[in-house]
Each structure stands twice: as structure tokens, then as C-alpha cells.
Amino acid sequence: MIVSDPALLTFGPVPSRRLGRSLGINNIPPKVCTYACVYCQVGRTSHKQTELRSFYQPEQIFEAVRQQVAAAQAAGEDIDYLTFVPDGEPTLDLHLADSIDLLRRLNMKIAVISNASLIWRDEVRKVLNQADVVSLKVDTVDTTLWHKINQPHESLELDNILQAMKTFAGEYQGELITETMLLAGLNDHPRAVSETADFLAILQPANAYLAVPTRPTCQADVSSPGEEIMVQAYGIFKEKLEHVEYLVEYEGSDFAFTGDVVRDLLAITAVHPLREEAVNAMLLKAGAGRDVIQSLLDGHQLVKVDFANKVFYMRSLPNNTKHTGR
């Protein structure tokens, strides 16, 4: 049985390197996904599946978002997008279309951050067509690398996914962006990068993002390519794509405070590990001391993680065993 705290259905707004100020919607409980990516920032996938199912009622999601929007606005926090960016793959949500319909009442742009694994399903493409912005993950177009990096559900086939992405790109009227996570020694060599860029050129995204891990990953031996490799990859992408950007830097510490610092910390860190300076900035906004963090650590609600010579805090989840014990 999957257990999740309904109070954590929304978080932020948080600074997004793609979407400005994004209020996140966590419509999938931890950690239900079609993939078990080696670089995932919210822990190992505990429930790998491909069948759409009901997790939360659309009315429940709408009310949680409405309240979070009201709290953010009351605190003077700007919101650019309502973004489905949950602990797992958002299109696994059987009620995603209905949730988007309800959220339109709030008169805000809606984005969906997807790993694209279910885009071969007609109903999933139909749902994604409702969003103002859709981000699709394309880490590789090589089947062997795909299995190594994304560790997909056994029923998925990469060729079907890639073909369906082409179909979607041809019919979608919103803003399509893509994200490619580069990992040292896996998909960062010129041939792999070039093949991915060739495919993305067919999709013609508004922006093609090249990313590296900037937060703690579920697999400890995952690392970022060196600077020379990243420059080379950017050059390859730029030869084939008009708009290419890096997602390689820290997005900053301007995370929202909506009146309850404990709730905000737990909601954000459930899907978005926070660097120590971001936590300190939130505490300062709330007029709270470091004792709040220590209490959450002592209560095993929050864990402290070292990654890339930085200190992060993340929500303690049942499947995040590699991060516990500090």
C-alpha cells in the first residue's frame, strides 16, 4: 500500500531554472514511477509501474493548490507557473486531465515535467496537450544506455517512446522543452550526445536543456561530466538546435515562505533537496532559528546529505535509506 501525506501535495513557489517562480504540484506519492533513474533526486523507485491509476482526487489537488496560491500571494510571493513535478511520473495520474481543468480556474499557466515514458499512450498525449508548457526527458536515444541510465519498467520500449514524442511535437500547440541529463562515462561521449541532438532537432523544442546532477542522487557513483565535456556537448547541441541552455548551476535560495516554515520545508524537500543556504534563507524569512532544523532532524522528518562539497537537506522518506543516519 502506498502511503503519502496529503499536506505535501503542493510546495513553493520555488525558483525554477526553466519556469521562473514555480508552485509545485506533487500529484504522485513517493516513489511511484515508470523509471528508476540512477540520478533521481528523491530516492530509489519503490513502485515501478506503467498503468495509470488514481492517487488523489482532482478536487483534493485543486483545493491544496488553491490554498497554497492564496498563502503565497498573501506573503507577497510571485507565481509564474503551476507545475506538475512530483515524486514520480506525473502522467501516471489517471485524473491529471481533470486536475488541470480545475486548476484553470486559478488563471495561471500550467506546466508538466514528464519523463515522456508514457507518451506513446493516446490518452497521455491528449492530457499533455492541455498544458501550457511540457518538458520531456530525453537522456539518450540508445537503448542500451537508456536501460543503464533510466532503468525503465520492463514493458516499455524506447522506439515507441521516441516515435510518440515526434507525434506529440507535431501536434502540440504549447511550449515544448526538453531536458537531457548528462552523466560522466555514460551518455556524455560525442557519439551519444550527437545522436540525442539529432533526435531533438526533429522535435524542435523551444529550448533544449543540458543538465547535470546538482542535488543528491539515489545512486552514489553517479557524477557530472567535466567542464570540457560539457562545453563539447553544448557545441554539438548548438550545431543542430537553435536554443540550447545549461542546467548546471544552483538555482538560488529564493524559496517561498507561506507562513508555516515547517510545512514549507517538508513540502519542498520532499521533491526538491535544499542547499543549506536556501534553508537558512527560509528560516530568516520566517524569523525562525536553527532549532527548527535540529528538531526535524531529531524527529527523522528531515535528513542531512553531503553532495558535491555542499550540504543539502531533504525529506526523510521510507525509500530514501541511502540518505538516512545523519
FISEFI-673713 format. One record per residue (C-alpha): residue in one letter; residue number from 1; x, y, z. Coordinates in steps of 0.5 Angstrom, whole numbers, plus 2048, in hexadecimal, padded with zeros to 3 digits. Example, Ala and Ser with C-alpha at 12.3 -4.5 7.8 and 13.67 -1.06 7.14 Angstrom:
<atoms>
a, 1, 819, 7F7, 810
s, 2, 81B, 7FE, 80E
</atoms>
This chain:
<atoms>
m, 1, 800, 800, 800
i, 2, 803, 807, 7FE
v, 3, 802, 80C, 804
s, 4, 803, 813, 803
d, 5, 802, 81A, 807
p, 6, 7FC, 81E, 803
a, 7, 7FF, 824, 806
l, 8, 805, 823, 802
l, 9, 801, 824, 7FB
t, 10, 804, 82B, 7FA
f, 11, 80A, 82E, 7FB
g, 12, 80D, 835, 7FA
p, 13, 80D, 839, 7F6
v, 14, 815, 837, 7F5
p, 15, 81A, 83A, 7F0
s, 16, 81A, 836, 7E9
r, 17, 820, 837, 7E4
r, 18, 81A, 835, 7DF
l, 19, 814, 839, 7E1
g, 20, 816, 83E, 7E6
r, 21, 812, 83E, 7EC
s, 22, 80E, 837, 7EC
l, 23, 809, 835, 7F1
g, 24, 80A, 82D, 7F1
i, 25, 804, 828, 7F1
n, 26, 806, 821, 7F4
n, 27, 801, 81D, 7F1
i, 28, 805, 816, 7F1
p, 29, 806, 813, 7F8
p, 30, 80E, 811, 7F9
k, 31, 810, 80E, 7F6
v, 32, 80C, 80B, 7F0
c, 33, 80F, 80C, 7E9
t, 34, 810, 809, 7E2
y, 35, 817, 809, 7E3
a, 36, 81D, 808, 7E9
c, 37, 822, 80D, 7E6
v, 38, 828, 80D, 7E9
y, 39, 829, 814, 7EA
c, 40, 822, 815, 7ED
q, 41, 822, 81A, 7F3
v, 42, 81C, 818, 7F7
g, 43, 81F, 811, 7F8
r, 44, 81E, 80A, 7F5
t, 45, 818, 808, 7F2
s, 46, 814, 803, 7F6
h, 47, 80E, 802, 7F2
k, 48, 80F, 802, 7EA
q, 49, 809, 801, 7E6
t, 50, 806, 804, 7DF
e, 51, 7FF, 803, 7E1
l, 52, 7FB, 80A, 7E2
r, 53, 7F8, 80A, 7E9
s, 54, 7F4, 80E, 7EE
f, 55, 7F8, 811, 7F3
y, 56, 7F5, 817, 7F5
q, 57, 7EE, 81A, 7F3
p, 58, 7EE, 821, 7EF
e, 59, 7EA, 825, 7F4
q, 60, 7F0, 823, 7F9
i, 61, 7F5, 825, 7F5
f, 62, 7F1, 82C, 7F3
e, 63, 7F0, 82D, 7FA
a, 64, 7F7, 82C, 7FC
v, 65, 7FA, 831, 7F6
r, 66, 7F5, 836, 7F8
q, 67, 7F6, 837, 7FF
q, 68, 7FE, 837, 7FD
v, 69, 7FD, 83C, 7F8
a, 70, 7F9, 840, 7FD
a, 71, 7FE, 83F, 802
a, 72, 804, 841, 7FD
q, 73, 800, 847, 7FB
a, 74, 7FF, 84A, 802
a, 75, 806, 849, 803
g, 76, 808, 84D, 7FD
e, 77, 80B, 847, 7F9
d, 78, 80A, 847, 7F2
i, 79, 808, 841, 7EE
d, 80, 80A, 840, 7E6
y, 81, 807, 839, 7E6
l, 82, 803, 834, 7E9
t, 83, 808, 82E, 7E8
f, 84, 806, 826, 7E8
v, 85, 80D, 824, 7EA
p, 86, 80C, 81E, 7EF
d, 87, 810, 819, 7F3
g, 88, 80E, 814, 7ED
e, 89, 80C, 815, 7E5
p, 90, 806, 81A, 7E5
t, 91, 803, 816, 7DF
l, 92, 801, 810, 7E4
d, 93, 7FC, 814, 7E7
l, 94, 7F5, 812, 7E4
h, 95, 7F2, 818, 7E6
l, 96, 7F7, 81D, 7E3
a, 97, 7F3, 820, 7DE
d, 98, 7ED, 821, 7E3
s, 99, 7F2, 825, 7E8
i, 100, 7F5, 829, 7E2
d, 101, 7EE, 82B, 7E0
l, 102, 7EC, 82D, 7E7
l, 103, 7F3, 831, 7E8
r, 104, 7F1, 835, 7E2
r, 105, 7EC, 839, 7E7
l, 106, 7F2, 83C, 7EA
n, 107, 7F4, 83F, 7E4
m, 108, 7FB, 83D, 7E4
k, 109, 800, 83A, 7DF
i, 110, 801, 832, 7E0
a, 111, 807, 82E, 7DE
v, 112, 808, 827, 7DF
i, 113, 80F, 824, 7E0
s, 114, 80F, 81D, 7DD
n, 115, 814, 817, 7DB
a, 116, 810, 816, 7D5
s, 117, 810, 80F, 7D6
l, 118, 808, 80E, 7D5
i, 119, 807, 813, 7CF
w, 120, 806, 80D, 7CB
r, 121, 7FF, 80D, 7CE
d, 122, 7FA, 811, 7CA
e, 123, 7F7, 813, 7D1
v, 124, 7FD, 816, 7D4
r, 125, 7FF, 81A, 7CD
k, 126, 7F8, 81D, 7CE
v, 127, 7F9, 81F, 7D5
l, 128, 800, 822, 7D4
n, 129, 7FC, 826, 7CE
q, 130, 7F8, 829, 7D4
a, 131, 7FF, 82C, 7D7
d, 132, 802, 833, 7D5
v, 133, 809, 830, 7D6
v, 134, 80B, 829, 7D5
s, 135, 812, 827, 7D7
l, 136, 814, 820, 7D4
k, 137, 81A, 81C, 7D7
v, 138, 81F, 819, 7D1
d, 139, 825, 817, 7D4
t, 140, 827, 812, 7CF
v, 141, 824, 80F, 7C8
d, 142, 829, 809, 7C9
t, 143, 825, 803, 7CC
t, 144, 82B, 800, 7D0
l, 145, 82C, 807, 7D3
w, 146, 825, 808, 7D5
h, 147, 825, 802, 7D9
k, 148, 82B, 804, 7DC
i, 149, 829, 80B, 7DE
n, 150, 821, 80B, 7DE
q, 151, 820, 803, 7E0
p, 152, 819, 803, 7DD
h, 153, 814, 7FF, 7DF
e, 154, 814, 7F8, 7DB
s, 155, 80E, 7F9, 7D7
l, 156, 811, 800, 7D4
e, 157, 814, 800, 7CD
l, 158, 819, 806, 7CB
d, 159, 817, 806, 7C4
n, 160, 810, 807, 7C6
i, 161, 811, 80D, 7CA
l, 162, 815, 811, 7C5
q, 163, 810, 810, 7C0
a, 164, 80B, 812, 7C4
m, 165, 80F, 818, 7C6
k, 166, 80F, 81A, 7BF
t, 167, 808, 819, 7BE
f, 168, 807, 81E, 7C4
a, 169, 80C, 823, 7C2
g, 170, 808, 824, 7BB
e, 171, 801, 825, 7BF
y, 172, 803, 829, 7C5
q, 173, 801, 830, 7C5
g, 174, 804, 832, 7CB
e, 175, 80C, 833, 7CD
l, 176, 80F, 82C, 7CD
i, 177, 816, 82C, 7D0
t, 178, 81B, 826, 7D1
e, 179, 820, 824, 7D6
t, 180, 826, 820, 7D6
m, 181, 82A, 81D, 7DC
l, 182, 831, 81C, 7DA
l, 183, 835, 817, 7DF
a, 184, 83C, 816, 7DF
g, 185, 83E, 810, 7DB
l, 186, 837, 80E, 7D9
n, 187, 834, 813, 7D4
d, 188, 839, 818, 7D3
h, 189, 83D, 816, 7CE
p, 190, 83D, 819, 7C7
r, 191, 839, 814, 7C3
a, 192, 834, 813, 7C8
v, 193, 833, 81B, 7C9
s, 194, 832, 81C, 7C1
e, 195, 82D, 816, 7C1
t, 196, 829, 819, 7C6
a, 197, 82A, 820, 7C3
d, 198, 828, 81E, 7BC
f, 199, 821, 81B, 7BF
l, 200, 820, 821, 7C3
a, 201, 821, 825, 7BC
i, 202, 81B, 821, 7BA
l, 203, 816, 823, 7C0
q, 204, 819, 82B, 7BF
p, 205, 818, 82D, 7C6
a, 206, 817, 834, 7C8
n, 207, 81D, 832, 7CD
a, 208, 822, 82C, 7CE
y, 209, 825, 82C, 7D5
l, 210, 82B, 828, 7D6
a, 211, 82B, 826, 7DD
v, 212, 830, 823, 7E2
p, 213, 82E, 821, 7E9
t, 214, 82E, 827, 7EE
r, 215, 82B, 823, 7F4
p, 216, 82C, 81D, 7F8
t, 217, 82B, 817, 7F3
c, 218, 828, 810, 7F5
q, 219, 82E, 80C, 7F2
a, 220, 834, 80F, 7F6
d, 221, 839, 80D, 7F0
v, 222, 836, 812, 7EB
s, 223, 83A, 818, 7E9
s, 224, 83A, 81E, 7E5
p, 225, 83E, 81F, 7DE
g, 226, 844, 823, 7DF
e, 227, 843, 82A, 7DC
e, 228, 847, 829, 7D6
i, 229, 842, 823, 7D4
m, 230, 83C, 828, 7D6
v, 231, 83F, 82D, 7D1
q, 232, 840, 828, 7CC
a, 233, 838, 825, 7CD
y, 234, 836, 82C, 7CC
g, 235, 839, 82E, 7C6
i, 236, 836, 827, 7C3
f, 237, 82F, 829, 7C5
k, 238, 830, 830, 7C3
e, 239, 832, 82E, 7BC
k, 240, 82B, 82A, 7BB
l, 241, 827, 82E, 7BF
e, 242, 825, 836, 7C0
h, 243, 824, 837, 7C7
v, 244, 828, 833, 7CC
e, 245, 82A, 834, 7D3
y, 246, 82D, 831, 7D9
l, 247, 82A, 82F, 7DF
v, 248, 831, 82E, 7E3
e, 249, 830, 834, 7E9
y, 250, 82D, 834, 7EF
e, 251, 826, 838, 7EE
g, 252, 827, 83C, 7F4
s, 253, 824, 83D, 7FB
d, 254, 81E, 841, 7FA
f, 255, 819, 83C, 7FC
a, 256, 812, 83E, 7FF
f, 257, 80F, 83E, 806
t, 258, 808, 83E, 806
g, 259, 807, 83E, 80E
d, 260, 809, 838, 810
v, 261, 810, 836, 810
v, 262, 810, 82F, 812
r, 263, 80B, 82D, 80D
d, 264, 80E, 831, 807
l, 265, 815, 82E, 809
l, 266, 812, 827, 809
a, 267, 80E, 828, 803
i, 268, 813, 82B, 7FF
t, 269, 819, 826, 801
a, 270, 814, 820, 7FF
v, 271, 815, 821, 7F8
h, 272, 81B, 826, 7F8
p, 273, 821, 826, 7FC
l, 274, 823, 82C, 7FF
r, 275, 82A, 82F, 800
e, 276, 82C, 832, 807
e, 277, 82C, 839, 805
a, 278, 825, 838, 802
v, 279, 823, 835, 809
n, 280, 826, 83B, 80C
a, 281, 822, 840, 808
m, 282, 81C, 83D, 809
l, 283, 81D, 83D, 811
l, 284, 81F, 844, 810
k, 285, 818, 846, 80D
a, 286, 814, 842, 812
g, 287, 818, 845, 818
a, 288, 81A, 83E, 81A
g, 289, 820, 83B, 81D
r, 290, 824, 835, 81B
d, 291, 821, 832, 821
v, 292, 81B, 830, 81C
i, 293, 820, 82C, 817
q, 294, 823, 829, 81D
s, 295, 81C, 827, 81F
l, 296, 81A, 824, 818
l, 297, 821, 820, 818
d, 298, 820, 81D, 81F
g, 299, 819, 81B, 81D
h, 300, 81B, 818, 817
q, 301, 817, 81C, 813
l, 302, 81D, 81F, 80F
v, 303, 824, 81C, 80D
k, 304, 82A, 820, 80C
v, 305, 82E, 81E, 806
d, 306, 835, 820, 803
f, 307, 836, 820, 7FC
a, 308, 83B, 824, 7F7
n, 309, 83E, 827, 7FD
k, 310, 837, 82A, 7FF
v, 311, 833, 829, 805
f, 312, 82B, 827, 803
y, 313, 825, 826, 807
m, 314, 820, 821, 804
r, 315, 819, 81E, 807
s, 316, 81A, 817, 80A
l, 317, 816, 812, 806
p, 318, 815, 80B, 807
n, 319, 819, 809, 801
n, 320, 81F, 80E, 802
t, 321, 823, 809, 806
k, 322, 82A, 80C, 803
h, 323, 829, 813, 806
t, 324, 827, 811, 80D
g, 325, 82B, 810, 813
r, 326, 82D, 817, 814
</atoms>
